[in-house]
């Protein structure tokens, strides 16, 4: 199993920026992609961004051009740089590790609030 610990959430004004981090430990050899999902109140969890071990990325249309995912493979850490945040970006953000073998693992979530 992979353990994931997120950090970096908080309160930010519209137009502001936040950087989320997620550190993986445990069976990191089994990871083939890491990413971020979010769940807003009353809504389903949705993909925000994902990056494979090979560097390929995928973003939700709603965050393209504003959010950037990156990984530090040596530190087993994935980041999400969020710029030009909007009130609709408010959600709990979850780190996700997709694995070669077995189901994906999830972090505990970090809340992001965008409000003036």
Helices and strands as residue ranges (DSSP letters): E 2-7, E 10-12, E 18-26, G 28-30, E 31-39, E 46-52, E 57-59, E 67-72, G 73-75, E 77-82, G 87-89, E 91-99, E 105-106, E 110-114
